[in-house]
Amino acid sequence: MSSTAHTPSQTPYRRTTMLSKPDPNWVRSDDFHASFLIPHDDALERSLKYSVEQGLPEINVHAGQGKLLNLFARSIQAKRILEVGTLGGYSTIWFARAVPEDGQVITCELKESFAEVARNNFEYAGVANKIKVLVGPAAETLQTLPSEEKFDLAFIDADKASNLTYFLQAKRLVRHGGVIIVDNVIRNGTVANLEIDDENVRGVRNLLAHIKDDKEVDATTIGTVSEKGYDGFLYSIYL
């Protein structure tokens, strides 16, 4: 079948909460590319719908971002992954599928009610054996993790005000050459607009200011436009 004749077999479950209203062209582009590169996945679609049914906010990564995280993890042959911010476990499932059968994803979630929803999604997706959910304030939870048991990759997607705290803990816990990714660092361009000052943009600015002088990491930010709106992520390597 030619690409011009290809249409998605099913419309993906659409998240509705975003930092900025997406351009219809971005949504159409996401759907078109996904129709070739991201097959319909019952477990992932169900995890989104079940999370909404249980009252969780629709602030998860979208399918293209989940696939990208999965590819990042596989590209470095990650065996241990640390996630800060579980929510309903959508991105966690993508990570669990990236690690080998004896691999592990440790994910930190503040709320027990959210963790219960995530565990249900993990069971349905058949990856619960690879995932450990730690419930409580992540700033405290991360301090309890031993630095001797290194992670290959860390993904930070929790309260933005604590970005630097989470980043420093992730740096302590990942191996040299390991990757630390921080989500939502563009925020519809508000981080670069100095007339805007709230705890979310301050959290990103504090992180950027630290990394500028941190000689132990190398990083860049990538802006993205998608069904989620205009945002982006920070990709860094612990040298």
C-alpha positions in Angstrom: 0.0 0.0 0.0 1.4 3.4 -0.9 1.8 6.0 1.8 -0.7 8.3 0.2 -3.4 5.7 0.6 -2.5 4.8 4.2 -5.0 5.8 7.0 -4.9 4.9 10.7 -6.9 1.8 11.6 -8.0 3.4 14.8 -7.9 6.9 16.2 -5.7 7.0 19.3 -7.1 8.0 22.6 -6.6 11.8 22.8 -5.4 13.6 25.9 -7.2 16.8 26.5 -5.1 18.8 29.0 -2.1 20.7 27.6 0.1 23.7 28.2 -1.0 25.4 25.0 -3.7 24.7 22.4 -2.2 22.6 19.6 -2.3 23.7 16.0 -4.6 21.3 14.1 -1.6 20.7 11.7 0.4 19.3 14.6 -2.3 16.9 15.6 -2.8 15.8 12.1 0.9 15.3 11.7 1.1 13.3 14.9 -1.7 11.0 13.8 -0.3 10.5 10.3 3.2 9.6 11.5 1.9 7.4 14.2 -0.3 5.5 11.7 3.0 4.2 10.2 5.3 4.0 13.2 3.2 3.3 16.3 0.7 0.4 15.9 -2.5 0.4 17.9 -1.7 -1.1 21.4 -4.6 -2.2 23.5 -2.7 -2.1 26.8 -1.4 1.4 26.3 -4.8 2.7 25.1 -6.5 1.0 28.0 -4.1 2.5 30.5 -5.0 6.0 29.3 -8.8 5.4 29.4 -8.6 3.6 32.8 -6.6 6.4 34.3 -9.2 9.0 33.2 -12.0 6.9 34.5 -10.3 6.8 37.8 -10.0 10.6 37.9 -6.3 11.1 37.1 -5.3 14.3 35.3 -4.6 13.9 31.6 -1.0 15.1 31.7 0.8 12.0 30.5 3.2 12.0 27.6 1.5 11.2 24.3 2.2 8.1 22.1 5.0 9.6 20.1 6.8 10.8 23.2 6.3 7.4 24.8 7.8 5.7 21.8 10.7 8.1 21.8 11.5 7.3 25.5 11.3 3.6 24.7 13.8 4.1 21.8 16.1 6.2 24.0 16.2 3.4 26.6 16.8 0.7 24.0 19.5 2.7 22.2 21.6 2.6 25.3 20.6 -0.9 26.2 19.2 0.3 29.5 18.6 -2.4 32.1 17.7 -0.2 35.1 15.5 2.9 34.7 14.4 5.5 37.3 11.2 7.5 36.7 10.1 10.4 38.8 6.3 10.9 38.4 4.3 7.8 37.7 0.8 9.1 37.3 -1.2 6.3 35.6 2.0 4.5 34.4 1.7 5.2 30.7 5.3 6.2 30.2 6.3 3.5 32.7 4.9 0.8 30.5 6.9 2.1 27.5 10.1 1.9 29.7 9.3 -1.5 31.0 9.0 -2.8 27.5 12.4 -1.3 26.7 14.3 -3.2 29.4 15.2 -6.9 29.2 13.3 -9.5 31.2 15.7 -9.2 34.1 15.6 -5.4 33.9 13.8 -3.1 36.3 12.0 0.2 36.3 11.7 2.0 39.6 9.0 4.7 39.5 8.2 7.3 42.2 4.7 8.5 42.8 3.4 10.9 45.4 -0.1 9.6 45.7 -1.1 6.1 46.7 -4.4 6.4 44.7 -2.4 7.1 41.5 0.0 4.3 42.3 -2.9 1.9 42.6 -4.2 2.9 39.1 -0.7 2.5 37.7 -0.3 -1.0 39.2 -3.6 -2.0 37.6 -2.3 -0.8 34.3 1.0 -2.6 34.7 -0.8 -5.9 35.4 -3.0 -5.5 32.4 0.0 -4.7 30.2 1.9 -7.7 31.5 4.9 -5.8 32.8 4.2 -5.6 36.5 7.1 -8.0 37.2 9.6 -5.4 35.9 8.2 -2.4 37.8 8.6 -1.2 41.4 6.4 1.7 42.5 7.7 3.8 45.4 5.0 6.0 47.0 5.7 9.2 48.8 7.4 12.6 48.2 10.0 11.9 45.5 12.6 14.2 47.1 12.5 12.0 50.2 12.2 8.7 48.3 15.1 9.3 46.1 17.4 9.9 49.1 16.7 6.4 50.3 18.0 4.8 47.0 21.6 3.5 47.3 24.0 5.1 44.9 25.8 1.8 44.5 23.0 0.4 42.4 23.3 2.6 39.3 20.6 3.4 36.8 21.2 3.7 33.1 18.5 6.3 32.5 16.3 8.6 34.6 13.2 10.4 33.5 11.9 13.3 35.5 8.3 14.3 34.9 6.9 15.5 38.2 6.3 18.8 39.9 8.4 21.3 38.0 9.3 23.4 41.1 11.5 20.5 42.3 13.3 19.9 39.0 16.7 20.7 40.3 16.2 18.5 43.4 15.2 15.6 41.3 18.0 16.2 38.8 20.7 16.2 41.4 19.4 13.0 42.9 19.2 11.4 39.5 22.7 12.4 38.8 23.8 10.7 42.0 22.0 7.5 41.0 22.8 7.1 37.3 26.0 5.6 36.0 28.7 7.6 34.2 27.5 7.8 30.6 23.9 7.5 31.8 21.0 9.6 30.5 18.8 12.1 32.5 15.7 13.4 30.7 13.5 16.2 32.1 10.1 16.8 30.5 8.1 20.0 30.1 11.1 22.4 30.0 9.8 24.8 27.2 6.2 25.3 28.5 4.8 27.1 25.5 7.9 29.4 25.5 7.1 30.8 29.0 10.4 29.7 30.4 12.2 32.2 28.2 9.6 35.0 28.8 11.1 36.8 31.8 7.8 38.6 32.4 6.3 35.3 33.5 7.4 34.1 37.0 5.7 31.1 38.6 7.0 28.1 40.4 6.9 26.0 37.2 9.0 28.2 35.1 11.3 29.0 38.0 11.9 25.3 38.5 13.0 25.0 34.9 15.2 28.1 35.0 16.9 27.0 38.2 17.7 23.7 36.5 19.1 25.4 33.5 21.2 27.8 35.6 22.7 24.8 37.5 23.5 22.8 34.4 25.3 25.8 32.8 28.0 25.5 35.4 27.9 21.8 36.1 30.9 20.3 34.4 29.8 16.8 35.1 26.9 16.8 32.7 26.3 17.8 29.1 22.8 18.7 28.0 20.5 20.2 25.4 16.9 21.1 25.2 14.6 20.2 22.3 11.4 22.1 21.7 8.5 20.0 20.4 5.1 20.7 18.9 2.5 18.0 19.0 -1.0 17.1 20.0 0.3 18.2 23.5 0.9 21.7 22.3 4.3 23.5 22.4 6.7 22.2 24.9 9.9 20.2 25.0 12.4 18.2 27.0 16.0 18.4 28.3 18.3 15.5 27.4 21.5 15.2 29.4 24.4 12.8 29.9 26.3 12.3 33.2 29.9 12.4 32.0 
